[in-house]
């Protein structure tokens, strides 16, 4: 299947498979030992279904494990992260529903790659203090 969009990230990559006014569907690949930022969204909810490997999900501070064919629901505004604790790539399908699906509807609380909102605000203040 041809993806509509492919994006490489420090934790792996994603491919957009469907993008409409009412849903967005992604195939997300998480590299071994990597995890996405601990984040939430104000304008969408997500259903994740693991299609390859075993995924650890942290939702509101509680760890859940899902294997191939198993799913988890992430409600709007819930803090969550995907984490590959294995030594093989993990893939899951993310189905977003809501009224906005932009990448700017991400509030990052923790991030292994220094992309958390708190870190970015600190870096911007430091940058401005040097001017």
C-alpha positions in Angstrom: 0.0 0.0 0.0 1.3 3.4 -0.9 1.4 5.8 2.0 0.1 9.4 1.7 3.0 10.7 3.8 6.1 9.1 5.4 8.0 10.8 8.2 11.2 9.6 10.0 11.4 10.3 13.7 14.2 9.7 16.3 12.1 6.8 17.7 11.3 5.2 14.3 8.8 6.3 11.6 5.2 6.6 10.6 3.2 6.3 7.3 -0.1 8.0 6.9 -2.5 5.5 5.2 -5.7 7.5 5.3 -6.4 11.2 6.0 -10.0 12.6 5.9 -12.0 15.3 7.7 -13.1 12.7 10.3 -10.2 10.3 10.7 -6.5 9.8 10.2 -4.9 6.4 10.1 -1.1 5.8 10.5 1.2 2.8 10.5 3.7 3.6 13.3 7.0 1.7 13.5 8.9 2.0 16.8 12.6 1.0 16.7 14.0 -1.5 19.4 14.4 0.2 22.8 12.8 3.5 21.7 9.7 5.3 22.9 7.6 8.2 21.8 7.1 11.2 24.0 4.8 11.1 26.9 2.0 13.3 25.5 -1.6 14.1 25.2 -4.0 15.6 22.5 -6.8 18.1 23.0 -8.7 17.5 19.8 -8.5 13.8 19.1 -8.7 10.3 20.6 -6.8 7.3 19.3 -7.2 3.5 19.0 -4.0 1.6 18.6 -3.8 -2.0 17.3 -0.5 -3.8 17.4 0.2 -5.6 14.0 3.8 -6.7 14.6 5.7 -7.4 17.8 4.9 -6.5 21.4 4.2 -2.9 22.5 4.3 -1.4 25.9 1.9 1.5 26.4 2.0 4.0 29.2 -1.5 5.5 29.7 -2.0 7.9 32.6 1.1 6.5 34.3 0.0 2.9 34.1 1.9 0.4 31.9 -0.1 -1.9 29.5 1.3 -4.5 27.1 -0.3 -5.4 23.8 0.7 -8.2 21.4 -0.2 -8.7 17.7 -4.0 -8.2 17.2 -4.6 -6.5 20.5 -5.7 -2.9 20.9 -5.9 -0.1 23.4 -8.0 3.1 23.4 -6.5 6.5 24.2 -9.1 9.1 25.2 -8.9 12.7 24.4 -6.5 14.5 26.9 -5.1 11.3 28.3 -1.4 11.2 28.8 0.2 8.3 26.9 3.3 7.0 25.1 4.2 4.0 23.0 7.4 2.1 24.1 9.2 -0.7 22.4 11.0 -2.6 25.2 12.0 -5.4 22.8 14.9 -6.0 20.5 12.8 -6.1 17.3 10.8 -3.3 15.6 7.2 -3.0 16.7 4.4 -1.8 14.4 0.9 -0.6 15.3 -2.0 1.0 13.5 -3.2 4.3 15.0 -6.7 5.4 14.2 -7.4 9.0 15.2 -10.9 10.3 15.5 -11.9 13.9 16.4 -12.1 17.2 14.8 -8.4 18.0 14.2 -5.4 15.8 13.4 -2.5 18.2 13.0 0.9 17.3 14.5 0.7 20.6 16.5 -2.0 19.0 18.7 0.6 17.3 20.8 1.4 18.4 24.4 4.7 16.8 25.3 5.4 16.1 29.0 8.5 13.9 28.7 10.6 13.3 25.7 13.9 11.3 25.2 14.8 13.6 22.4 14.5 17.0 24.2 11.2 17.9 22.4 9.0 18.3 25.6 7.1 21.6 25.8 8.8 22.4 29.1 12.3 21.9 27.6 11.4 23.9 24.5 10.1 26.8 26.6 13.3 26.7 28.7 15.5 26.7 25.6 13.6 29.6 24.1 14.0 31.7 27.3 17.7 30.9 27.4 18.1 31.9 23.7 16.2 35.2 24.4 18.3 36.0 27.4 21.5 36.0 25.2 20.1 38.7 22.9 
